[in-house]
């Protein structure tokens, strides 16, 4: 179907005459029309992508947000675990080592090996992930040092228990059987060897065949 014919009033002829569009004007109008159409179409496309993103892009955004949330939760867990490890280190230095009369670990010993993998984590772009990796690496080093410290404490405690159990802790003679207690220290004649030698103990006297109790762990020698 042909388009409608346009007319204009010609005052010279006093008639309505058809509008004739020249080739140059047609090209100009066509160019303007296409340019406006392109601009409007591009603006509409941008608006549509912003307002209604592609399905794959929406899934990626949701997954990205979910990962960020998980990393934040993991980072909080790492901080919590770091605080608990710090409490263990404090108990180690101020309680366990103090009881065993051992020197606490220095800050240099505590930090030994910490930061060795920071260069490997430097290529991570997302700051929260990098911080979490660095914090986890430091915790691993601190845990290893604390493990070695507890092994040292366990060995020292075993040696101390052996020493403590061998020390006299009870009276070797029951009070009902005790007839005399000699507490004089110094040079005395040995009753069996027959010569004078330093006496550094206590003498308990009791009737013959009275039970005698071991006052600490030791070895019986005949």
C-alpha positions in Angstrom: 0.0 0.0 0.0 1.5 3.3 -1.1 2.2 6.0 1.5 0.0 9.0 1.8 0.9 11.9 -0.5 1.8 15.1 1.3 0.8 18.5 -0.1 1.7 22.1 0.5 0.0 25.3 -0.4 1.8 27.3 -3.1 0.8 31.0 -2.9 2.1 31.7 -6.3 -0.3 29.3 -8.0 -2.9 29.4 -5.2 -3.0 25.7 -5.3 -2.1 22.7 -3.1 0.8 21.0 -4.8 2.4 17.6 -3.9 5.6 17.7 -1.8 8.5 16.4 -3.8 11.5 15.3 -1.7 14.9 15.6 -3.3 17.5 12.8 -3.1 19.7 14.8 -0.8 16.9 15.6 1.6 15.8 11.9 1.5 19.3 10.8 2.5 19.5 13.4 5.3 16.1 12.4 6.7 17.0 8.7 6.4 20.4 9.3 8.2 18.7 11.2 11.0 16.0 8.5 11.4 18.6 5.7 11.5 20.8 7.6 13.9 17.9 8.3 16.3 16.7 4.7 16.0 20.3 3.5 16.8 20.6 5.8 19.9 17.1 4.9 21.1 17.7 1.2 20.6 21.2 1.3 22.3 19.7 3.2 25.3 16.9 0.7 25.5 19.3 -2.2 25.4 21.5 -0.7 28.2 18.4 0.0 30.3 17.1 -3.6 29.7 20.5 -5.1 30.7 20.7 -3.0 33.8 17.1 -3.6 34.8 16.8 -7.1 33.6 20.2 -8.8 33.5 20.8 -12.1 31.7 19.9 -15.3 33.5 23.5 -16.5 33.5 24.7 -13.2 34.8 22.0 -13.3 37.6 23.2 -16.7 38.6 26.8 -15.6 38.7 25.9 -12.6 40.8 23.9 -14.7 43.3 26.8 -17.3 43.5 29.3 -14.5 44.0 27.3 -13.0 46.8 26.9 -16.4 48.4 30.6 -17.0 48.2 31.3 -13.6 49.8 28.9 -14.4 52.6 30.6 -17.8 53.2 34.1 -16.1 53.2 32.9 -13.6 55.8 31.6 -16.4 58.0 34.9 -18.3 57.5 36.9 -15.2 58.4 34.9 -14.8 61.6 35.5 -18.5 62.5 39.3 -18.0 61.9 39.3 -15.0 64.2 37.4 -16.9 66.8 39.9 -19.8 66.5 42.8 -17.4 66.7 41.5 -16.0 70.0 41.1 -19.5 71.4 44.7 -20.3 70.3 45.9 -17.1 72.0 44.3 -18.3 75.2 46.1 -21.6 75.0 49.4 -19.8 74.5 48.7 -17.6 77.5 47.9 -20.7 79.7 51.0 -22.4 78.4 53.3 -19.5 79.3 51.7 -18.2 82.5 50.3 -21.4 84.1 51.8 -24.7 82.8 55.4 -23.4 82.5 55.1 -21.5 85.7 54.0 -24.6 87.6 56.9 -26.6 86.1 59.4 -23.7 86.7 60.1 -23.4 83.0 60.7 -20.1 81.1 57.8 -19.0 78.9 58.4 -18.9 75.1 59.6 -15.6 73.8 57.8 -13.6 71.1 60.5 -14.6 68.7 59.9 -18.3 69.3 56.1 -17.8 69.0 56.5 -16.1 65.7 59.0 -18.5 64.2 57.9 -19.6 60.8 55.0 -17.1 60.7 54.6 -15.2 57.4 56.4 -17.7 55.2 53.6 -18.0 52.7 52.5 -14.4 52.6 54.2 -14.0 49.2 52.3 -16.9 47.8 49.0 -15.3 48.9 50.0 -11.9 47.4 48.5 -12.8 44.0 44.9 -13.1 45.5 42.8 -10.1 44.4 39.9 -10.2 46.8 41.1 -8.6 50.1 39.0 -10.7 52.4 40.2 -14.0 50.9 43.8 -12.9 51.1 43.4 -11.8 54.8 41.8 -15.1 55.6 44.6 -17.1 53.9 47.3 -15.1 55.7 45.5 -15.5 59.0 45.1 -19.3 58.5 48.8 -19.7 57.5 49.8 -17.8 60.7 47.5 -20.0 62.8 49.0 -23.2 61.3 52.5 -22.0 62.3 51.4 -21.0 65.8 49.6 -24.4 66.2 52.8 -26.2 65.2 54.8 -24.2 67.8 52.2 -24.8 70.5 52.2 -28.6 69.7 56.0 -28.7 70.2 55.6 -26.7 73.4 53.0 -29.2 74.8 55.3 -32.1 73.9 58.1 -30.4 75.8 55.7 -29.8 78.7 54.6 -33.4 78.7 58.2 -34.7 78.8 59.2 -32.2 81.5 56.1 -33.2 83.6 56.9 -36.9 83.2 60.5 -36.2 84.5 59.2 -34.1 87.3 56.6 -36.8 88.4 59.4 -39.4 88.4 61.6 -37.1 90.6 58.7 -36.1 92.9 57.6 -39.7 93.4 61.1 -40.8 94.4 61.3 -38.1 97.2 60.4 -39.2 100.8 56.8 -38.2 101.4 55.7 -40.3 104.4 57.0 -41.6 107.7 58.6 -45.1 107.3 57.5 -46.3 110.8 54.0 -46.2 112.1 53.6 -44.0 115.2 52.4 -46.9 117.3 55.7 -48.8 116.6 58.0 -45.7 116.9 60.0 -45.8 120.2 62.6 -43.3 119.5 63.4 -40.5 116.9 66.9 -39.2 116.5 67.1 -35.9 114.6 70.7 -34.9 115.2 72.6 -34.1 112.0 76.4 -33.9 111.5 79.3 -36.3 111.9 78.3 -39.6 113.5 79.7 -43.1 113.9 78.1 -45.4 111.4 76.5 -48.3 113.3 77.3 -50.9 110.6 80.5 -49.6 108.9 82.1 -48.6 112.2 83.7 -45.3 111.2 82.6 -41.7 111.4 80.8 -40.2 108.5 78.3 -37.3 107.8 74.8 -38.1 108.9 72.1 -36.3 106.8 68.9 -38.2 107.8 66.6 -39.1 110.6 66.8 -42.3 112.7 63.6 -44.1 113.6 63.7 -46.7 116.3 61.1 -49.4 116.6 60.8 -53.0 118.0 62.1 -55.9 115.9 59.9 -57.1 113.1 57.9 -53.8 113.0 56.7 -53.1 109.4 58.7 -50.5 107.5 57.1 -48.6 104.6 58.8 -47.2 101.6 58.6 -43.4 101.6 59.0 -43.0 97.8 59.6 -44.8 94.6 63.0 -46.4 94.2 64.9 -49.6 93.6 65.5 -52.3 96.2 69.2 -53.3 96.4 70.4 -56.2 98.5 
